[in-house]
Amino acid sequence: MQNTNPTNSIKVSLLQRPSLIGLFLVVLLCSFGVAAIAGERPDYRLATLTGSVVQVFDGDTIRIDTGAQAGSRIGKVIIQRFERVRYLGINSPELSSPPEYYAGAARRTNRRLVSRRIVRLEIVPGNERDSYGRLLAYVYMERASQWILVNAELVRLGAADVYFLNESERYYEYFRQMRIAAIAARIGIWSEYPGELTIADLERDPVKYILEAVTMRFTITRVHQDRTGVYIYGESRPQFNFRVFIPYARLSLFAEQGITPAGWQAGTTMAISGILTWTDGLIITLEDPLQIHELSG
């Protein structure tokens, strides 16, 4: 996302706390990874409201004409003829002034997917509208005789980030996998800082990269494993304490691809993509083998 002042404030507060990559990866997930995704899968048969998209506001909001279904009731709400619909589970860049990074492209992607199309809406009981009166929905469109969950497709294409209040919500794991693929491929909203960075690059301007997607190439200096997971360290100044973290719960995914601590020895070159954060130093969390681009001794 664009480095607006509020974001920079968050980045500074984080730092003050004590203590050929590309679309191949998306294709890789679509070709064999999605079938293995855990959690609830999207099901267009749960979508009971049909409408025609008459306007696309941005990357996560549209207006539909519900036609003959106007006046019907879904859950606790009465459906109006024209409904403003906010996609559930995602958040796209804001078309503010100035617009956030990739906001215009996100709207164009959304428009390309749904403009003037017939869509089906899955409404979650008890969560029908937001405080602005917008209908909240998982939105499906038919493409090549298959129903596509538009919300998740926007995440996969890098036009939106995942936005769930808790991990128990429907489709959370499915959306999370789409997010990982987009980050690993560094597309869309995750493409603001292209190319590979070194630890020295981060140390020169850490505020610039905090909370951003980056691709790092570094040499492993040591590996530490405890009950929380595996920490892989690169050579950095003590105050920056750069490391990569693989949570214990995700280690089995890496092992299935033959990526184990035996391959993370000191002196090994590692290239990875992920979101840079600050917790007692610079840290990138890896949740999936897709985020590792190279491990070579």
CORWO-V565341 format. One line per field, one symbol per residue. ss: DSSP state (h for helix, s for strand, l for the rest). phi: phi as a letter, one per 20 degrees, with the letter a starting at -180 (. if undefined). psi: psi as a letter, one per 30 degrees, with the letter a starting at -180 (. if undefined). A space follows every 10 residues. Layout:
ss->???
phi->???
psi->???
//
This chain:
ss->llllhhhhhh hhhhhlllll llhhhhhhhh hhhhhhllll lllhhhllss ssssssllll ssssslhhhl llssllssll lsssssslls slllllllll llhhhhhhhh hhhhlllsss ssllllllsl llllssssss sssllssssh hhhhhhllll ssllllllll lhhhhhhhhh hhhhhllhhh lllllsslhh hhhhlhhhhl llssssssss ssssssllss ssssllllll llssssshhh hhhhhhllll hhhlllllss ssssssssll lsssssllhh hsssssl
phi->.fefggffff fffffeffn. frfgfffgff fbfffefenf egbffeeddd bdfdbdebfb bcccdelfeg nfdcmedefe fddeddffnc bdgeeecfff gmffffffff fffcgmdecd dedegncfce fenffdbedd ceblmcedeg gfffffemeb dfbcfbfefg mgffffffff ffffeldmfe dfdfneddff ffffbfffdf mdecddcbdf daccccfeqd ddedfbfgfd lfbdcdfgfd gfffffemdc gfedfgnfec cbcreeccbl pfbceddbgg eedbcce
psi->lkileeeeee eeeeffka.i kbfeeeeeee efeefgkllk kkjfffjfkk lkjfkjeafg klkljfbffk flkjbglkkl ekkkkkkkgl klkkhajlkl kgeeeeeeee eeefkglklk kjkjkfhela fggkkklkkk lkkhgkkkje eeeeeeggfl lkjkflfflk geeeeeeeee eeeefhlbfg geilakllee eefeieeefk glklkkklkk elkkkaffak kjkljlkefe hklkkjkeff eeeeefggjl ffghlkfkkk klkakkajjh akkkkkfkff fkfkjk.
//
